[in-house]
């Protein structure tokens, strides 16, 4: 009873006292007070606790336990001690001696008829075979151990075997069986209430499922793992589980849920002061906001992650963080930051690789030292045995020195031969050690070659990234040139259109009206041509993105008919529109590009049709399924025929061997070329039939569209108070409103101000953003018209300052951007900086007045 109490006391003291150098005597007194089997068990337990940190001391304790068990003739304790020794060898990567210990333990258990001990030994043997990558033997031994545990109804042992079998099948990439064994191990650990091991297995199943693309299954087990860790109140593990859930949600595309889980992980890691974890959470936020399209937030969190990582020493996992940050910056279009973080990825990977290489060399050296030490002990025992044999012979010689002189000489000769043989054996062992050292040197050379290969790959990657950056700079320069050209041409055209409109409203003479309308028509044609050039450039550069949104095809056809009615009437051409009733009310696609295709073809038909001509436009169903509708657009005229060779030239493929992408295209040719490419982009077909036997020309276009999933029971949404009213017949209701016009071009100021004042609106002008801010401090305004490119302060900065104004009456004034840029990025920037709407130059007066009317109506209802 006393020894049993001391054994329990030793278990607690072994943890607290062994690592304390000031109290070795206390631990020794406890060991001295233990005797028999209790002391053997205590030595085994202490040896296992020191196996990872103090391998030599652990082996000394285990060997002491082995000697004591042999002295006691306690076979059961001897088998357990052999298990301990095997596990110590296993931690030192000495699998040969580990296997010998476990096999010897299995032999003892067989002699004792102890099935539980046999199962434990077979489990350990299977584990060693797995570590040696002998998966067949590992599976065989683990399966036998599992059968014994099931027979004995021991769930704890069976759980361990299921876990090991899962590892074997995972290494062999038999994922179904691996997951099946892991789940059984999880259930058994929960049954015996081994919560910590159950949480590890649940996390492992989640990781395997995520790697296999089963994100729903992964989320189930990661959440289970978090619940188990929560019951243990293990905050570091809970933070890690939340991070796993966030990464899985990111992979599945559920970014809002991922944001919530990642925030939980970040808060826990900040509470635990875990810098690596905080950096990973910031990286995750950067990736999430990148996928959500919030580039500002994404860049902010990515920078935070980089700042933390640069202050920390690299460790396993750090290179992957830098790689993910580099990929995220590339997705944001920040290629300089992407390149810098890729270099950081390479540097940290090299540092971690060198650390792992040093550890591998240390492990290998430890293994060889262990083998050498074992061989040295063996030789010492042999030498001691030899010396004992010599002493016995010397005693015999003393008893009969005279009678046995010949025997003594013979014995000395034999002893000399034996020593000579032993020396030869020692030399052989030394040569074997030298061979092992040579093998280590060879491995070092191979590692150096691998490092050199990685350096070559890194240099190649840097070169490729530099070439890519050069291409992107060239593309950017072309885009900027087109944007500048568009801006510089649109500004004077806007002035021409505006002045023409004002002159037409001032009752000109009859002979002046025709000239003014011709001037107005020519300016509008020039705008169309500029738009065609920009569209063609974007199409050829592969930068024209198609929208996919819901639209009403009937409404679109009505708008086209209304827009072309006046032009057809002027030319004396009769236009007839018809639409198939089977066409769905709503379709999914790009209505703007469909509008552009119809408009371009009608423009071409009007060009070739004059006098008493006629144009017929039909929109019919080509093919209709439950999810898709293919529309057939037919535009037929009775005008002049287009020559066959002209048609081939109009729809010819653009060749990149030409230095000028517009070479060979006239105005109408460019319009049809754009139409052909817009149809191709939408996976459609276009043809022109100009047979001599048929009057006029016929354009046929077939385009596929998706049908949105709208049920018949859905009701139209109620009208929002912020929805602008329908376009009025006149704009007399705008009288009395006070407008601030911010425009650096004096002629533009004159045209727009005069247009607004004709409707009895009060107009105040400002030449730039700074003067606009000064005017807002002095007077109150109902609406602001803001140009973008201005000296001193541009429209973006001025809008940002207004939106930060402390006075809500100033801060919430509606702002309409006036820009000569045709690129979508300018419109998006206008919205981003707080502008309510956007009007591109040149604009029709009705378009500007309609937008002013809509915003004032919304402001009034707010």
PEGI-V738469 format. One record per backbone hydrogen bond with DSSP energy under -0.5 kcal/mol. NH is the residue of the N-H (numbers start at 0). CO is the residue of the C=O. E is the energy in kcal/mol with one decimal. If there is no record, write none. Layout:
nh:co:e
NH:CO:E
NH:CO:E
This chain:
nh:co:e
4:0:-2.1
5:1:-2.1
6:2:-2.1
7:3:-1.9
8:4:-2.3
9:5:-2.3
10:6:-1.7
11:7:-1.4
12:8:-2.2
13:9:-2.7
14:10:-0.6
14:11:-0.5
15:11:-1.3
16:12:-3.5
17:12:-0.7
17:13:-0.6
19:16:-1.6
20:18:-0.7
22:19:-1.5
23:20:-0.6
26:22:-1.2
27:23:-2.5
28:24:-2.5
29:25:-1.7
30:26:-2.4
31:27:-2.8
32:28:-1.5
33:29:-0.6
33:30:-1.0
37:34:-0.8
38:34:-0.8
38:35:-0.6
39:35:-1.6
40:36:-2.6
41:37:-2.2
42:38:-2.6
43:39:-2.4
44:40:-2.4
45:41:-2.5
46:42:-2.5
47:43:-2.3
48:44:-1.7
49:45:-1.3
50:46:-0.6
50:47:-0.8
53:49:-2.7
57:53:-2.5
58:54:-2.2
59:55:-2.2
60:56:-2.2
61:57:-2.2
62:58:-2.6
63:59:-2.0
64:60:-2.3
65:61:-2.1
66:62:-2.4
67:63:-2.4
68:64:-2.3
69:65:-2.0
70:66:-2.4
71:67:-2.2
72:68:-0.6
72:69:-0.5
73:68:-2.4
74:72:-1.0
77:73:-2.0
78:74:-2.4
79:75:-2.0
80:76:-2.3
81:77:-2.3
82:78:-1.8
83:79:-1.9
84:80:-2.7
85:81:-2.5
86:82:-2.3
87:83:-2.1
88:84:-2.5
89:85:-2.3
90:86:-2.0
91:87:-1.2
92:89:-1.6
93:88:-2.5
94:92:-1.4
97:93:-1.8
98:94:-2.5
99:95:-1.9
100:96:-2.1
101:97:-2.3
102:98:-2.5
103:99:-2.3
104:100:-2.1
105:101:-2.3
106:102:-2.0
107:103:-1.8
108:104:-2.4
109:105:-2.3
110:106:-2.1
111:107:-2.1
112:108:-1.3
113:108:-1.9
114:112:-0.9
117:113:-2.1
118:114:-2.6
119:115:-2.2
120:116:-2.4
121:117:-2.6
122:118:-2.1
123:119:-2.1
124:120:-2.8
125:121:-2.7
126:122:-1.9
127:123:-2.1
128:124:-2.4
129:125:-2.1
130:126:-2.3
131:127:-1.7
132:129:-1.6
133:128:-2.9
134:132:-1.1
137:133:-2.0
138:134:-2.5
139:135:-2.0
140:136:-2.3
141:137:-2.3
142:138:-2.2
143:139:-1.9
144:140:-2.2
145:141:-2.4
146:142:-2.1
147:143:-1.7
148:144:-2.4
149:145:-2.6
150:146:-2.0
151:147:-2.4
152:148:-0.5
152:149:-0.6
153:148:-2.4
154:152:-0.7
157:153:-2.2
158:154:-2.5
159:155:-1.7
160:156:-2.0
161:157:-2.6
162:158:-2.2
163:159:-2.2
164:160:-2.8
165:161:-2.3
166:162:-1.9
167:163:-2.0
168:164:-2.5
169:165:-2.2
170:166:-2.2
171:167:-1.5
172:169:-1.3
173:168:-3.1
174:172:-1.0
177:173:-2.0
178:174:-2.6
179:175:-1.9
180:176:-2.3
181:177:-2.3
182:178:-2.4
183:179:-1.8
184:180:-2.4
185:181:-2.4
186:182:-2.4
187:183:-2.3
188:184:-2.2
189:185:-2.1
190:186:-1.9
191:187:-2.0
192:189:-0.8
193:188:-3.0
194:192:-1.5
197:193:-2.2
198:194:-2.5
199:195:-1.8
200:196:-2.1
201:197:-2.5
202:198:-2.3
203:199:-2.1
204:200:-2.7
205:201:-2.3
206:202:-2.2
207:203:-2.5
208:204:-2.8
209:205:-2.3
210:206:-2.3
211:207:-1.6
212:209:-1.4
213:208:-2.6
214:212:-1.5
217:213:-2.2
218:214:-2.4
219:215:-1.7
220:216:-1.8
221:217:-2.6
222:218:-2.3
223:219:-1.8
224:220:-2.5
225:221:-2.2
226:222:-2.3
227:223:-2.2
228:224:-2.4
229:225:-2.3
230:226:-1.8
231:227:-1.0
232:228:-0.6
232:229:-0.7
233:228:-2.2
234:232:-1.1
237:233:-2.2
238:234:-2.5
239:235:-2.0
240:236:-2.6
241:237:-2.5
242:238:-1.9
243:239:-2.2
244:240:-2.5
245:241:-2.3
246:242:-2.5
247:243:-2.2
248:244:-2.5
249:245:-2.2
250:246:-2.3
251:247:-1.9
252:248:-0.9
252:249:-0.8
253:248:-2.3
254:252:-1.4
257:253:-2.2
258:254:-2.3
259:255:-1.5
260:256:-2.3
261:257:-2.7
262:258:-1.8
263:259:-1.7
264:260:-2.2
265:261:-2.6
266:262:-2.4
267:263:-2.1
268:264:-2.4
269:265:-2.4
270:266:-2.1
271:267:-2.2
272:268:-0.5
272:269:-0.6
273:268:-2.4
274:272:-0.8
277:273:-2.6
278:274:-2.5
279:275:-2.2
280:276:-2.3
281:277:-2.5
282:278:-2.3
283:279:-2.5
284:280:-2.2
285:281:-2.2
286:282:-2.2
287:283:-2.8
288:284:-2.7
289:285:-1.7
290:286:-2.3
291:287:-2.0
292:288:-0.6
292:289:-0.9
293:288:-2.1
294:292:-1.4
297:293:-2.2
298:294:-2.6
299:295:-2.0
300:296:-2.3
301:297:-2.3
302:298:-2.1
303:299:-1.9
304:300:-2.2
305:301:-2.2
306:302:-2.5
307:303:-1.9
308:304:-2.4
309:305:-2.2
310:306:-0.6
310:307:-1.1
311:308:-1.2
317:314:-2.8
320:316:-1.5
321:317:-2.0
322:318:-2.3
323:319:-2.5
324:320:-2.3
325:321:-2.3
326:322:-2.4
327:323:-2.3
328:324:-2.5
329:325:-2.1
330:326:-2.2
331:327:-1.7
332:328:-0.5
332:329:-1.1
333:328:-2.4
334:332:-1.3
337:333:-2.1
338:334:-2.4
339:335:-2.3
340:336:-2.5
341:337:-1.8
342:338:-2.1
343:339:-2.0
344:340:-2.2
345:341:-2.3
346:342:-2.7
347:343:-2.8
348:344:-2.3
349:345:-2.2
350:346:-2.3
351:347:-2.8
352:348:-2.6
353:349:-2.4
354:350:-2.1
355:351:-2.8
356:352:-2.5
357:353:-2.5
358:354:-2.3
359:355:-2.8
360:356:-2.4
361:357:-2.3
362:358:-2.9
363:359:-2.6
364:360:-2.8
365:361:-2.8
366:362:-2.4
367:363:-2.3
368:364:-2.8
369:365:-2.6
370:366:-2.3
371:367:-2.8
372:368:-2.9
373:369:-2.3
374:370:-2.3
375:371:-2.5
376:372:-2.5
377:373:-2.1
378:374:-2.3
379:375:-2.2
380:376:-2.2
381:377:-2.0
382:378:-2.6
383:379:-2.6
384:380:-2.4
385:381:-2.3
386:382:-2.6
387:383:-2.3
388:384:-1.9
389:385:-2.1
390:386:-2.5
391:387:-2.1
392:388:-1.8
393:389:-2.5
394:390:-2.4
395:391:-2.0
396:392:-2.4
397:393:-2.1
398:394:-1.6
399:395:-1.4
400:397:-0.6
403:399:-1.9
404:401:-0.8
407:403:-2.6
408:404:-2.5
409:405:-2.4
410:406:-2.9
411:407:-2.6
412:408:-2.1
413:409:-2.6
414:410:-2.7
415:411:-2.3
416:412:-2.3
417:413:-2.5
418:414:-2.6
419:415:-2.5
420:416:-2.3
421:417:-2.4
422:418:-2.6
423:419:-2.1
424:420:-2.2
425:421:-2.5
426:422:-2.7
427:423:-2.3
428:424:-2.2
429:425:-2.4
430:426:-2.5
431:427:-2.2
432:428:-2.3
433:429:-2.5
434:430:-2.3
435:431:-2.2
436:432:-2.3
437:433:-2.4
438:434:-2.3
439:435:-2.2
440:436:-2.4
441:437:-2.3
442:438:-2.3
443:439:-2.2
444:440:-2.0
445:441:-2.2
446:442:-2.4
447:443:-2.1
448:444:-2.2
449:445:-2.2
450:446:-2.3
451:447:-2.4
452:448:-2.4
453:449:-2.3
454:450:-2.2
455:451:-2.1
456:452:-2.3
457:453:-2.4
458:454:-2.3
459:455:-2.3
460:456:-2.4
461:457:-2.4
462:458:-2.2
463:459:-2.5
464:460:-2.4
465:461:-2.1
466:462:-2.3
467:463:-2.3
468:464:-2.4
469:465:-2.1
470:466:-2.2
471:467:-2.4
472:468:-2.2
473:469:-2.1
474:470:-2.4
475:471:-2.5
476:472:-2.4
477:473:-2.0
478:474:-2.3
479:475:-2.7
480:476:-2.2
481:477:-2.5
482:478:-2.6
483:479:-2.7
484:480:-2.9
485:481:-2.7
486:482:-2.5
487:483:-2.9
488:484:-1.9
489:485:-2.7
490:486:-1.8
491:487:-0.7
492:488:-1.6
493:489:-2.7
494:490:-1.6
495:491:-2.4
496:492:-2.8
497:493:-2.5
498:494:-2.8
499:495:-2.4
500:496:-2.2
501:497:-2.2
502:498:-2.7
503:499:-2.3
504:500:-1.2
505:502:-1.1
506:503:-0.5
511:508:-0.5
512:508:-1.9
513:509:-1.1
514:510:-0.9
515:511:-2.8
516:512:-2.7
517:513:-2.2
518:514:-2.5
519:515:-2.6
520:516:-2.7
521:517:-2.5
522:518:-2.2
523:519:-2.2
524:520:-2.3
525:521:-2.1
526:522:-2.0
527:523:-2.2
528:524:-2.3
529:525:-2.3
530:526:-2.5
531:527:-2.4
532:528:-2.4
533:529:-2.3
534:530:-2.7
535:531:-2.9
536:532:-2.3
537:533:-2.4
538:534:-2.6
539:535:-2.5
540:536:-1.8
541:538:-1.3
542:537:-2.6
543:537:-0.7
544:542:-0.8
548:588:-2.7
550:586:-2.2
552:550:-0.7
555:551:-1.9
556:552:-2.2
557:553:-2.0
558:554:-2.2
559:555:-2.1
560:556:-2.4
561:557:-2.4
562:558:-2.3
563:559:-1.9
564:560:-0.9
565:561:-0.6
567:563:-2.3
568:564:-2.2
569:565:-2.2
570:566:-1.7
571:567:-0.6
571:568:-0.8
572:567:-2.9
573:612:-2.4
575:614:-2.4
577:616:-2.3
579:618:-3.0
582:579:-1.3
586:550:-2.3
587:705:-3.0
588:548:-2.2
590:588:-0.7
593:589:-1.7
594:590:-2.6
595:591:-2.0
596:592:-2.2
597:593:-2.3
598:594:-2.5
599:595:-2.7
600:596:-2.1
601:597:-2.4
602:598:-2.5
603:599:-1.9
604:600:-2.3
605:601:-2.6
606:602:-1.6
607:603:-1.5
608:604:-0.8
609:607:-0.5
614:573:-3.0
615:635:-3.0
616:575:-3.3
617:615:-0.5
617:633:-2.9
618:577:-1.7
619:631:-2.6
621:619:-0.5
621:629:-3.3
622:629:-1.5
624:627:-3.2
628:704:-3.1
629:622:-3.3
630:628:-0.6
630:702:-2.8
631:619:-3.0
632:630:-0.6
632:700:-3.4
633:617:-2.8
633:631:-0.5
634:698:-2.5
635:615:-2.6
635:633:-0.5
636:696:-2.5
637:613:-1.1
639:607:-2.8
642:640:-0.5
646:642:-2.0
647:643:-2.1
648:644:-1.7
649:645:-2.5
650:646:-2.0
651:648:-1.1
657:654:-1.3
660:658:-0.6
662:659:-1.5
664:661:-1.9
665:663:-0.5
669:665:-2.7
670:666:-1.6
671:667:-2.3
672:668:-2.5
673:669:-2.4
674:670:-2.1
675:671:-2.7
676:672:-1.9
677:673:-2.6
678:674:-2.2
679:675:-2.1
680:676:-2.4
681:677:-1.0
682:679:-2.0
683:678:-2.6
684:701:-2.1
686:699:-2.2
688:697:-2.7
689:687:-0.7
693:690:-1.3
696:636:-0.5
697:688:-1.3
698:634:-2.9
699:686:-2.6
700:632:-2.8
701:684:-2.7
702:630:-2.2
703:681:-0.6
704:628:-2.1
705:587:-1.5
706:626:-2.3
707:705:-0.6
709:707:-1.5
713:710:-1.2
722:719:-1.7
733:730:-1.6
734:731:-1.6
735:759:-2.4
736:733:-1.7
738:736:-0.6
738:761:-3.4
739:782:-2.3
740:738:-0.6
740:763:-3.1
741:739:-0.6
741:784:-3.2
742:740:-0.7
742:765:-2.2
745:743:-0.7
748:744:-2.3
749:745:-2.5
750:746:-2.6
751:747:-2.5
752:748:-2.6
753:749:-2.2
754:750:-2.0
755:751:-2.2
756:752:-2.7
757:753:-1.6
758:755:-1.1
759:756:-2.1
760:755:-1.5
761:736:-2.0
763:738:-2.5
765:740:-2.3
768:790:-0.5
768:792:-2.0
771:767:-1.6
772:768:-2.1
773:769:-1.9
774:770:-2.2
775:771:-2.0
776:772:-1.1
777:773:-0.8
777:774:-0.7
778:774:-2.6
781:737:-2.7
782:737:-1.2
783:813:-2.2
784:739:-2.7
785:783:-0.6
785:815:-2.9
786:741:-2.3
786:784:-0.6
787:817:-1.2
789:787:-0.8
792:790:-3.2
794:787:-2.7
797:793:-2.1
798:794:-2.3
799:795:-2.4
800:796:-2.3
801:797:-2.2
802:798:-2.5
803:799:-0.7
803:800:-0.7
804:801:-1.7
807:805:-0.6
809:806:-0.9
810:806:-2.8
811:807:-2.0
812:809:-1.4
813:781:-0.6
815:783:-2.6
816:836:-2.5
817:785:-3.1
818:816:-0.6
818:838:-1.8
825:822:-0.9
826:822:-1.0
827:823:-2.4
828:824:-2.5
829:825:-2.1
830:826:-1.8
831:827:-2.5
832:828:-2.4
833:830:-1.3
834:829:-2.6
835:814:-1.9
836:814:-1.4
838:816:-2.8
840:818:-3.1
847:843:-1.7
848:844:-2.7
849:845:-2.4
850:846:-1.9
851:847:-2.3
852:848:-2.6
853:849:-2.5
854:850:-2.3
855:851:-2.3
856:852:-2.0
857:853:-2.3
858:854:-2.7
859:855:-2.0
860:856:-1.8
861:857:-1.2
